[in-house]
Amino acid sequence: MIDVEIEHAAWTAALPDAEALVIAAAEAALGASPPPCGEGVGGEGVSAGLSREVSISDSDGESQAYTPTPTPPRKGEGLTILLADDPTIRDLNARFRGKDYATNVLSFPAPPNPERHLGDIALAHGVCAREAAEQGKLLAHHLQHLVAHGVLHLLGYDHETDPDAEVMEGLEREILAGLGVPDPYAAEQGRDA
């Protein structure tokens, strides 16, 4: 189950179909190739009450280890996506990563649990809207890219090394092409978007 929580009205003001865009991107990313470790997170048979160190990632490839506060997952959960404002994301980034600024997207992998809840993703409207404008992209396309990016992190993908980044970016391109979204990296590579 994909739960979308829209906490900042600017998302629906800019994108009345924000929830549908998020769900489509998340479903497409969940259908991507198996994660590099072969199993993903949220393995069965592990007590949801156990705490383990996991990493939070943002789209800049910066990861930081933290130990989440365990909460028992509810039956049937998959992932939760929060569409928030910049101050909310800044607070999350400061509390969990020690970085006092708003970033575009944060991924919070869940500890292994029998319900296979993958984790949570949070996006900052102001940062995302500003990046989309600066990059000459539609906000809808940028949102779907960042959701797919966040879901891939929850599935175990990362971009800490060049080979890992190539794999992850290739999957992102494939996912987004299936959604009708242009290659998000084309402009960075000197091609037309």
Short mmCIF file of the C-alpha atoms (twelve columns), coordinates in Angstrom:
data_MODEL
# 
_entry.id   MODEL 
# 
loop_
_atom_site.group_PDB 
_atom_site.id 
_atom_site.type_symbol 
_atom_site.label_atom_id 
_atom_site.label_alt_id 
_atom_site.label_comp_id 
_atom_site.label_asym_id 
_atom_site.label_seq_id 
_atom_site.Cartn_x 
_atom_site.Cartn_y 
_atom_site.Cartn_z 
_atom_site.pdbx_PDB_model_num 
ATOM 1   C CA . MET A 1   0.000  0.000   0.000   1 
ATOM 2   C CA . ILE A 2   1.254  3.472   -0.893  1 
ATOM 3   C CA . ASP A 3   0.032  6.133   1.505   1 
ATOM 4   C CA . VAL A 4   0.379  9.724   0.311   1 
ATOM 5   C CA . GLU A 5   0.077  12.474  2.902   1 
ATOM 6   C CA . ILE A 6   -0.199 16.005  1.531   1 
ATOM 7   C CA . GLU A 7   0.605  18.349  4.401   1 
ATOM 8   C CA . HIS A 8   1.330  21.482  2.401   1 
ATOM 9   C CA . ALA A 9   -1.418 22.966  0.221   1 
ATOM 10  C CA . ALA A 10  1.127  24.383  -2.251  1 
ATOM 11  C CA . TRP A 11  1.516  20.869  -3.667  1 
ATOM 12  C CA . THR A 12  -2.133 20.580  -4.708  1 
ATOM 13  C CA . ALA A 13  -2.290 24.257  -5.700  1 
ATOM 14  C CA . ALA A 14  0.568  23.667  -8.159  1 
ATOM 15  C CA . LEU A 15  -0.377 20.076  -9.035  1 
ATOM 16  C CA . PRO A 16  -4.044 19.200  -8.461  1 
ATOM 17  C CA . ASP A 17  -3.179 15.599  -9.387  1 
ATOM 18  C CA . ALA A 18  -0.134 15.433  -7.069  1 
ATOM 19  C CA . GLU A 19  -1.353 12.300  -5.280  1 
ATOM 20  C CA . ALA A 20  -1.910 10.410  -8.553  1 
ATOM 21  C CA . LEU A 21  1.516  11.486  -9.857  1 
ATOM 22  C CA . VAL A 22  3.199  10.290  -6.669  1 
ATOM 23  C CA . ILE A 23  1.408  6.931   -6.674  1 
ATOM 24  C CA . ALA A 24  2.207  6.307   -10.352 1 
ATOM 25  C CA . ALA A 25  5.916  7.062   -9.803  1 
ATOM 26  C CA . ALA A 26  6.106  4.952   -6.638  1 
ATOM 27  C CA . GLU A 27  4.372  1.987   -8.272  1 
ATOM 28  C CA . ALA A 28  6.665  2.206   -11.290 1 
ATOM 29  C CA . ALA A 29  9.756  2.295   -9.067  1 
ATOM 30  C CA . LEU A 30  8.496  -0.630  -6.983  1 
ATOM 31  C CA . GLY A 31  8.197  -2.606  -10.213 1 
ATOM 32  C CA . ALA A 32  11.830 -1.902  -11.136 1 
ATOM 33  C CA . SER A 33  14.548 -4.513  -11.166 1 
ATOM 34  C CA . PRO A 34  15.329 -6.256  -7.857  1 
ATOM 35  C CA . PRO A 35  17.623 -4.311  -5.544  1 
ATOM 36  C CA . PRO A 36  21.346 -4.977  -5.626  1 
ATOM 37  C CA . CYS A 37  21.264 -7.060  -2.451  1 
ATOM 38  C CA . GLY A 38  18.625 -9.289  -4.046  1 
ATOM 39  C CA . GLU A 39  16.099 -9.052  -1.233  1 
ATOM 40  C CA . GLY A 40  15.440 -5.420  -0.387  1 
ATOM 41  C CA . VAL A 41  14.443 -4.255  3.040   1 
ATOM 42  C CA . GLY A 42  11.636 -5.262  5.307   1 
ATOM 43  C CA . GLY A 43  12.507 -8.968  5.375   1 
ATOM 44  C CA . GLU A 44  9.941  -11.337 6.813   1 
ATOM 45  C CA . GLY A 45  10.245 -13.021 10.163  1 
ATOM 46  C CA . VAL A 46  12.135 -10.175 11.794  1 
ATOM 47  C CA . SER A 47  10.600 -8.532  14.822  1 
ATOM 48  C CA . ALA A 48  9.362  -5.063  13.983  1 
ATOM 49  C CA . GLY A 49  10.365 -3.957  17.458  1 
ATOM 50  C CA . LEU A 50  14.065 -4.466  16.812  1 
ATOM 51  C CA . SER A 51  16.072 -1.359  16.211  1 
ATOM 52  C CA . ARG A 52  18.944 -1.362  13.751  1 
ATOM 53  C CA . GLU A 53  21.095 1.272   12.173  1 
ATOM 54  C CA . VAL A 54  19.943 2.352   8.726   1 
ATOM 55  C CA . SER A 55  20.869 5.257   6.512   1 
ATOM 56  C CA . ILE A 56  18.854 8.227   5.368   1 
ATOM 57  C CA . SER A 57  19.591 9.421   1.864   1 
ATOM 58  C CA . ASP A 58  18.872 12.583  -0.030  1 
ATOM 59  C CA . SER A 59  19.069 13.125  -3.774  1 
ATOM 60  C CA . ASP A 60  22.590 14.543  -3.507  1 
ATOM 61  C CA . GLY A 61  23.883 11.134  -2.536  1 
ATOM 62  C CA . GLU A 62  24.640 12.101  1.018   1 
ATOM 63  C CA . SER A 63  23.787 9.331   3.442   1 
ATOM 64  C CA . GLN A 64  23.953 9.316   7.189   1 
ATOM 65  C CA . ALA A 65  23.473 6.407   9.560   1 
ATOM 66  C CA . TYR A 66  20.885 6.640   12.302  1 
ATOM 67  C CA . THR A 67  18.967 4.278   14.507  1 
ATOM 68  C CA . PRO A 68  15.228 4.733   14.026  1 
ATOM 69  C CA . THR A 69  12.796 4.657   16.900  1 
ATOM 70  C CA . PRO A 70  10.950 1.393   16.298  1 
ATOM 71  C CA . THR A 71  7.200  1.465   15.950  1 
ATOM 72  C CA . PRO A 72  5.163  -1.616  15.174  1 
ATOM 73  C CA . PRO A 73  4.096  -1.479  11.532  1 
ATOM 74  C CA . ARG A 74  0.436  -1.974  10.708  1 
ATOM 75  C CA . LYS A 75  -0.609 -4.884  8.505   1 
ATOM 76  C CA . GLY A 76  -0.368 -4.267  4.784   1 
ATOM 77  C CA . GLU A 77  1.835  -1.174  4.810   1 
ATOM 78  C CA . GLY A 78  4.219  -0.570  1.942   1 
ATOM 79  C CA . LEU A 79  5.494  2.974   2.096   1 
ATOM 80  C CA . THR A 80  4.403  6.457   3.056   1 
ATOM 81  C CA . ILE A 81  5.158  9.566   1.024   1 
ATOM 82  C CA . LEU A 82  4.879  12.975  2.658   1 
ATOM 83  C CA . LEU A 83  4.456  16.107  0.530   1 
ATOM 84  C CA . ALA A 84  5.486  18.867  2.911   1 
ATOM 85  C CA . ASP A 85  6.885  22.377  3.051   1 
ATOM 86  C CA . ASP A 86  10.518 23.391  3.341   1 
ATOM 87  C CA . PRO A 87  10.484 24.031  7.124   1 
ATOM 88  C CA . THR A 88  9.182  20.499  7.767   1 
ATOM 89  C CA . ILE A 89  11.888 18.928  5.607   1 
ATOM 90  C CA . ARG A 90  14.515 21.205  7.139   1 
ATOM 91  C CA . ASP A 91  13.454 19.977  10.583  1 
ATOM 92  C CA . LEU A 92  13.609 16.313  9.505   1 
ATOM 93  C CA . ASN A 93  16.989 16.850  7.858   1 
ATOM 94  C CA . ALA A 94  18.347 18.538  10.998  1 
ATOM 95  C CA . ARG A 95  16.947 15.946  13.411  1 
ATOM 96  C CA . PHE A 96  17.914 12.804  11.503  1 
ATOM 97  C CA . ARG A 97  20.936 13.883  9.472   1 
ATOM 98  C CA . GLY A 98  22.370 16.815  11.427  1 
ATOM 99  C CA . LYS A 99  22.026 19.071  8.359   1 
ATOM 100 C CA . ASP A 100 20.151 22.303  9.040   1 
ATOM 101 C CA . TYR A 101 18.674 23.010  5.593   1 
ATOM 102 C CA . ALA A 102 15.756 21.887  3.483   1 
ATOM 103 C CA . THR A 103 16.605 19.350  0.799   1 
ATOM 104 C CA . ASN A 104 14.377 18.128  -2.025  1 
ATOM 105 C CA . VAL A 105 13.751 14.541  -0.888  1 
ATOM 106 C CA . LEU A 106 14.577 12.367  2.098   1 
ATOM 107 C CA . SER A 107 14.230 8.584   2.243   1 
ATOM 108 C CA . PHE A 108 13.830 6.829   5.581   1 
ATOM 109 C CA . PRO A 109 14.209 3.042   5.224   1 
ATOM 110 C CA . ALA A 110 12.229 1.032   7.762   1 
ATOM 111 C CA . PRO A 111 13.916 -1.632  9.851   1 
ATOM 112 C CA . PRO A 112 13.100 -5.199  8.772   1 
ATOM 113 C CA . ASN A 113 9.512  -6.034  9.601   1 
ATOM 114 C CA . PRO A 114 7.045  -8.823  8.771   1 
ATOM 115 C CA . GLU A 115 4.618  -6.438  7.074   1 
ATOM 116 C CA . ARG A 116 7.354  -5.432  4.617   1 
ATOM 117 C CA . HIS A 117 6.881  -1.712  5.176   1 
ATOM 118 C CA . LEU A 118 9.725  -0.246  3.137   1 
ATOM 119 C CA . GLY A 119 9.861  3.131   4.814   1 
ATOM 120 C CA . ASP A 120 8.969  6.756   4.319   1 
ATOM 121 C CA . ILE A 121 9.812  9.453   1.801   1 
ATOM 122 C CA . ALA A 122 9.412  13.191  2.388   1 
ATOM 123 C CA . LEU A 123 9.576  15.969  -0.204  1 
ATOM 124 C CA . ALA A 124 9.884  19.757  0.223   1 
ATOM 125 C CA . HIS A 125 7.627  21.787  -2.061  1 
ATOM 126 C CA . GLY A 126 9.716  24.966  -2.196  1 
ATOM 127 C CA . VAL A 127 12.977 23.184  -2.932  1 
ATOM 128 C CA . CYS A 128 11.370 20.941  -5.566  1 
ATOM 129 C CA . ALA A 129 9.549  23.836  -7.265  1 
ATOM 130 C CA . ARG A 130 12.713 25.959  -7.288  1 
ATOM 131 C CA . GLU A 131 14.823 23.112  -8.735  1 
ATOM 132 C CA . ALA A 132 12.239 22.375  -11.422 1 
ATOM 133 C CA . ALA A 133 12.182 26.034  -12.484 1 
ATOM 134 C CA . GLU A 134 15.993 26.326  -12.444 1 
ATOM 135 C CA . GLN A 135 16.335 23.137  -14.499 1 
ATOM 136 C CA . GLY A 136 13.567 24.044  -16.948 1 
ATOM 137 C CA . LYS A 137 11.483 21.000  -15.965 1 
ATOM 138 C CA . LEU A 138 7.818  20.606  -15.234 1 
ATOM 139 C CA . LEU A 139 7.198  20.320  -11.496 1 
ATOM 140 C CA . ALA A 140 5.129  17.176  -12.165 1 
ATOM 141 C CA . HIS A 141 8.110  15.530  -13.892 1 
ATOM 142 C CA . HIS A 142 10.550 16.576  -11.169 1 
ATOM 143 C CA . LEU A 143 8.187  15.271  -8.479  1 
ATOM 144 C CA . GLN A 144 7.899  11.896  -10.195 1 
ATOM 145 C CA . HIS A 145 11.676 11.710  -10.612 1 
ATOM 146 C CA . LEU A 146 12.305 12.429  -6.929  1 
ATOM 147 C CA . VAL A 147 9.630  9.945   -5.811  1 
ATOM 148 C CA . ALA A 148 11.178 7.227   -7.999  1 
ATOM 149 C CA . HIS A 149 14.621 8.194   -6.657  1 
ATOM 150 C CA . GLY A 150 13.395 7.945   -3.065  1 
ATOM 151 C CA . VAL A 151 11.707 4.585   -3.624  1 
ATOM 152 C CA . LEU A 152 14.881 3.178   -5.175  1 
ATOM 153 C CA . HIS A 153 16.764 4.217   -2.037  1 
ATOM 154 C CA . LEU A 154 14.187 2.340   0.056   1 
ATOM 155 C CA . LEU A 155 14.755 -0.711  -2.151  1 
ATOM 156 C CA . GLY A 156 18.479 -0.644  -1.408  1 
ATOM 157 C CA . TYR A 157 19.900 1.298   -4.340  1 
ATOM 158 C CA . ASP A 158 22.425 4.054   -3.766  1 
ATOM 159 C CA . HIS A 159 24.687 6.362   -5.768  1 
ATOM 160 C CA . GLU A 160 27.717 6.641   -3.519  1 
ATOM 161 C CA . THR A 161 30.072 5.305   -6.225  1 
ATOM 162 C CA . ASP A 162 30.101 5.940   -9.971  1 
ATOM 163 C CA . PRO A 163 29.068 2.358   -10.859 1 
ATOM 164 C CA . ASP A 164 26.210 2.468   -8.331  1 
ATOM 165 C CA . ALA A 165 25.130 5.875   -9.646  1 
ATOM 166 C CA . GLU A 166 25.086 4.532   -13.221 1 
ATOM 167 C CA . VAL A 167 22.825 1.652   -12.195 1 
ATOM 168 C CA . MET A 168 20.484 3.865   -10.184 1 
ATOM 169 C CA . GLU A 169 20.294 6.597   -12.838 1 
ATOM 170 C CA . GLY A 170 19.653 3.974   -15.519 1 
ATOM 171 C CA . LEU A 171 16.737 2.612   -13.517 1 
ATOM 172 C CA . GLU A 172 15.407 6.127   -12.961 1 
ATOM 173 C CA . ARG A 173 15.533 6.817   -16.702 1 
ATOM 174 C CA . GLU A 174 13.714 3.542   -17.416 1 
ATOM 175 C CA . ILE A 175 11.035 4.190   -14.779 1 
ATOM 176 C CA . LEU A 176 10.453 7.756   -15.916 1 
ATOM 177 C CA . ALA A 177 10.349 6.847   -19.613 1 
ATOM 178 C CA . GLY A 178 7.541  4.437   -18.756 1 
ATOM 179 C CA . LEU A 179 5.689  7.383   -17.182 1 
ATOM 180 C CA . GLY A 180 6.300  9.636   -20.194 1 
ATOM 181 C CA . VAL A 181 8.810  11.798  -18.299 1 
ATOM 182 C CA . PRO A 182 11.909 12.994  -20.195 1 
ATOM 183 C CA . ASP A 183 15.379 11.908  -19.099 1 
ATOM 184 C CA . PRO A 184 16.067 13.994  -15.975 1 
ATOM 185 C CA . TYR A 185 19.809 13.789  -16.533 1 
ATOM 186 C CA . ALA A 186 19.818 14.825  -20.205 1 
ATOM 187 C CA . ALA A 187 20.345 18.535  -19.556 1 
ATOM 188 C CA . GLU A 188 23.215 17.742  -17.179 1 
ATOM 189 C CA . GLN A 189 24.851 15.738  -19.960 1 
ATOM 190 C CA . GLY A 190 24.547 18.462  -22.571 1 
ATOM 191 C CA . ARG A 191 21.528 16.973  -24.361 1 
ATOM 192 C CA . ASP A 192 18.101 18.540  -24.793 1 
ATOM 193 C CA . ALA A 193 15.590 17.538  -22.144 1 
# 
